[in-house]
Amino acid sequence: MNFAELRLDPNEQAFRDSVEAFVREFVTEAVHERERRTGSGFDEGLHLALGARGWVVPDWPVERGGAGLDRLRVHVLENELVANRAPGILRATTRLTLPTIARFGDPELASGVLREAAAGTVRVCLGYTEPDAGSDLAGVRTRAVRDGDMWQIDGQKMFTTGAQHSQYCFMLTRTDSDLPRHKGLTVFLVPLDLPGIEIAPVETLGGERTNFVYLDGVSLPDRFRIGDVNAGWKVVNGALDAEHGIGQEQTPFNGGRALGFERYLAIALQGAESWAKTTTEDGRAPIQSATVRERLAAAAYGVELAAATPAPLNRTVSADRLVRHAADLVMLPGLEGLLTHGSEGAVADGDLEYFHRFAQGTAIYGGTTEVFRNIVAERFLGLPRSTPKR
Ligand SMILES: Cc1cc2nc3c(=O)[nH]c(=O)nc-3n(C[C@H](O)[C@H](O)[C@H](O)COP(=O)(O)OP(=O)(O)OC[C@H]3O[C@@H](n4cnc5c(N)ncnc54)[C@H](O)[C@@H]3O)c2cc1C
């Protein structure tokens, strides 16, 4: 049962039809094929087409490059894109940074970035993680040293997803090693075409491509600084809260969802259901087995439970459910469940195998589910800190 089914009036239905037509035109098999091959989570043609309609930032007013859509239409748009697997990582990362760039950035820089980001011509990736600073983000070591009106940046970022298709990296750097760790940090919007920057691919189990970004003597004017010197912790927390769905408006349509990984579980479930309903050689369909029905029902319950869980907890519940049920679903058909897309006999065109791998990353990026539980415990339940303050 789909508890989230929407009743649309004729105007809203016309909007949904226009989104479906857009998806048919731009989220093509060629887009899917490229995405399977590259894992980049980004398709430039699609992204620019979204930008041309104001749909990179659909809720922004038209005069700022958005489409002025109300919450229901935004929900319809986002759900159609996810349900049809439109690659969208850079749309997400870019949007996470824009309010912070607008608030703390140089006004001229910010207005250009916001305008072009809305059009789709500028994309922003997130440069937080380093080889020795992930969950413990205050430990970043990439150094930015001031020289008059310029800064020199040296160091290394890791898991910088989408850097190869981005114009800027929203980067956390260390500007003072003598201050307490979280007080010596500064954020820059680093143009990725500067001399001294090298981007190298990192392939993940889930098939997603991410990157190392190496910075060697990168020279950057001060106008690319976002926020005050050594105020980077505050700056970055605005973007991190947006990523975690903290402080996000709760709407009747999305439950304030930030990441909504249950939508991927719903796709995997569809594949498993269609496999289960297909009659096999002995004349029986797997769905006739109580065990199969129980697993499908548990996954369907997981989808609804996560969809009904508002942010910020949706991040953890939806990733947990996706990891757990994707593992259940891939085992249902036996070994054939493990066949990849394009292999003969692959179940659901390889979807069960794919979502089982894809699920693992959802418990890691944007902060792991373990760390996120700490955030909920400390910031929302008022429990004591899980780690000592340094
Ligand atoms: C596919 C992918 C894409 C990514 N994209 C980006 C990106 O675009 N930009 C970016 O900056 N980063 C990105 N990341 C990095 C991601 O945010 C980090 O991997 C994540 O924050 C964990 O950091 P870590 O890998 O250093 O693991 P660690 O921090 O070393 O954690 C190792 C393990 O210890 C656990 N742990 C650590 N601290 C605690 C604690 N206090 N309490 C309980 N458990 C704890 C963790 O949950 C984890 O299980 C991406 C990661 C992946 C896998």
The ligand as an SDF file (V2000), in Angstrom:
LIG
                    3D

 53 58  0  0  0  0  0  0  0  0999 V2000
   30.3910    7.4400   -1.7680 C   0  0  0  0  0  0  0  0  0  0  0  0
   30.8700    8.5140   -0.8230 C   0  0  0  0  0  0  0  0  0  0  0  0
   30.7150    9.8310   -1.1810 C   0  0  0  0  0  0  0  0  0  0  0  0
   31.1910   10.8420   -0.3340 C   0  0  0  0  0  0  0  0  0  0  0  0
   31.0870   12.1590   -0.7320 N   0  0  0  0  0  0  0  0  0  0  0  0
   31.6610   13.1280    0.0160 C   0  0  0  0  0  0  0  0  0  0  0  0
   31.7280   14.4770   -0.4570 C   0  0  0  0  0  0  0  0  0  0  0  0
   31.1970   14.8030   -1.5290 O   0  0  0  0  0  0  0  0  0  0  0  0
   32.4010   15.3890    0.2830 N   0  0  0  0  0  0  0  0  0  0  0  0
   32.9990   15.0780    1.4700 C   0  0  0  0  0  0  0  0  0  0  0  0
   33.5820   15.9620    2.0970 O   0  0  0  0  0  0  0  0  0  0  0  0
   32.9300   13.8120    1.9590 N   0  0  0  0  0  0  0  0  0  0  0  0
   32.2910   12.8320    1.2500 C   0  0  0  0  0  0  0  0  0  0  0  0
   32.2650   11.5410    1.7170 N   0  0  0  0  0  0  0  0  0  0  0  0
   32.9550   11.2340    2.9470 C   0  0  0  0  0  0  0  0  0  0  0  0
   32.0260   10.8730    4.1100 C   0  0  0  0  0  0  0  0  0  0  0  0
   31.3580   12.0150    4.5880 O   0  0  0  0  0  0  0  0  0  0  0  0
   32.9370   10.2260    5.1570 C   0  0  0  0  0  0  0  0  0  0  0  0
   33.3690    8.9850    4.6160 O   0  0  0  0  0  0  0  0  0  0  0  0
   32.1840    9.9820    6.4580 C   0  0  0  0  0  0  0  0  0  0  0  0
   31.9270   11.2040    7.1070 O   0  0  0  0  0  0  0  0  0  0  0  0
   32.9950    9.0670    7.4110 C   0  0  0  0  0  0  0  0  0  0  0  0
   34.2970    9.4930    7.5350 O   0  0  0  0  0  0  0  0  0  0  0  0
   35.5230    8.4540    7.3720 P   0  0  0  0  0  0  0  0  0  0  0  0
   35.3420    7.7730    6.0460 O   0  0  0  0  0  0  0  0  0  0  0  0
   36.7910    9.2020    7.5940 O   0  0  0  0  0  0  0  0  0  0  0  0
   35.2940    7.3580    8.4670 O   0  0  0  0  0  0  0  0  0  0  0  0
   35.7290    7.4880    9.9890 P   0  0  0  0  0  0  0  0  0  0  0  0
   35.3640    8.8390   10.4990 O   0  0  0  0  0  0  0  0  0  0  0  0
   37.1370    7.0600   10.1150 O   0  0  0  0  0  0  0  0  0  0  0  0
   34.7800    6.4370   10.6750 O   0  0  0  0  0  0  0  0  0  0  0  0
   35.0840    5.0240   10.6950 C   0  0  0  0  0  0  0  0  0  0  0  0
   33.9860    4.3200   11.4700 C   0  0  0  0  0  0  0  0  0  0  0  0
   33.9840    4.7820   12.8400 O   0  0  0  0  0  0  0  0  0  0  0  0
   32.6810    5.2570   13.1910 C   0  0  0  0  0  0  0  0  0  0  0  0
   32.8070    6.4290   14.0760 N   0  0  0  0  0  0  0  0  0  0  0  0
   33.6700    7.4640   13.9330 C   0  0  0  0  0  0  0  0  0  0  0  0
   33.4780    8.3740   14.9050 N   0  0  0  0  0  0  0  0  0  0  0  0
   32.4710    7.9000   15.6770 C   0  0  0  0  0  0  0  0  0  0  0  0
   31.8030    8.3860   16.8490 C   0  0  0  0  0  0  0  0  0  0  0  0
   32.1420    9.5440   17.4260 N   0  0  0  0  0  0  0  0  0  0  0  0
   30.7980    7.6410   17.3610 N   0  0  0  0  0  0  0  0  0  0  0  0
   30.4340    6.4560   16.7800 C   0  0  0  0  0  0  0  0  0  0  0  0
   31.0380    5.9480   15.6830 N   0  0  0  0  0  0  0  0  0  0  0  0
   32.0410    6.6550   15.1360 C   0  0  0  0  0  0  0  0  0  0  0  0
   32.0330    5.6510   11.8820 C   0  0  0  0  0  0  0  0  0  0  0  0
   30.6160    5.6290   11.9660 O   0  0  0  0  0  0  0  0  0  0  0  0
   32.5760    4.6000   10.9320 C   0  0  0  0  0  0  0  0  0  0  0  0
   31.8160    3.4260   11.0340 O   0  0  0  0  0  0  0  0  0  0  0  0
   31.7710   10.5150    0.9010 C   0  0  0  0  0  0  0  0  0  0  0  0
   31.8870    9.1630    1.2760 C   0  0  0  0  0  0  0  0  0  0  0  0
   31.4480    8.1690    0.4320 C   0  0  0  0  0  0  0  0  0  0  0  0
   31.6050    6.7350    0.8350 C   0  0  0  0  0  0  0  0  0  0  0  0
  1  2  1  0
  2  3  1  0
  2 52  2  0
  3  4  2  0
  4  5  1  0
  4 50  1  0
  5  6  2  0
  6  7  1  0
  6 13  1  0
  7  8  2  0
  7  9  1  0
  9 10  1  0
 10 11  2  0
 10 12  1  0
 12 13  2  0
 13 14  1  0
 14 15  1  0
 14 50  1  0
 15 16  1  0
 16 17  1  0
 16 18  1  0
 18 19  1  0
 18 20  1  0
 20 21  1  0
 20 22  1  0
 22 23  1  0
 23 24  1  0
 24 25  2  0
 24 26  1  0
 24 27  1  0
 27 28  1  0
 28 29  2  0
 28 30  1  0
 28 31  1  0
 31 32  1  0
 32 33  1  0
 33 34  1  0
 33 48  1  0
 34 35  1  0
 35 36  1  0
 35 46  1  0
 36 37  1  0
 36 45  1  0
 37 38  2  0
 38 39  1  0
 39 40  1  0
 39 45  2  0
 40 41  1  0
 40 42  2  0
 42 43  1  0
 43 44  2  0
 44 45  1  0
 46 47  1  0
 46 48  1  0
 48 49  1  0
 50 51  2  0
 51 52  1  0
 52 53  1  0
M  END
$$$$
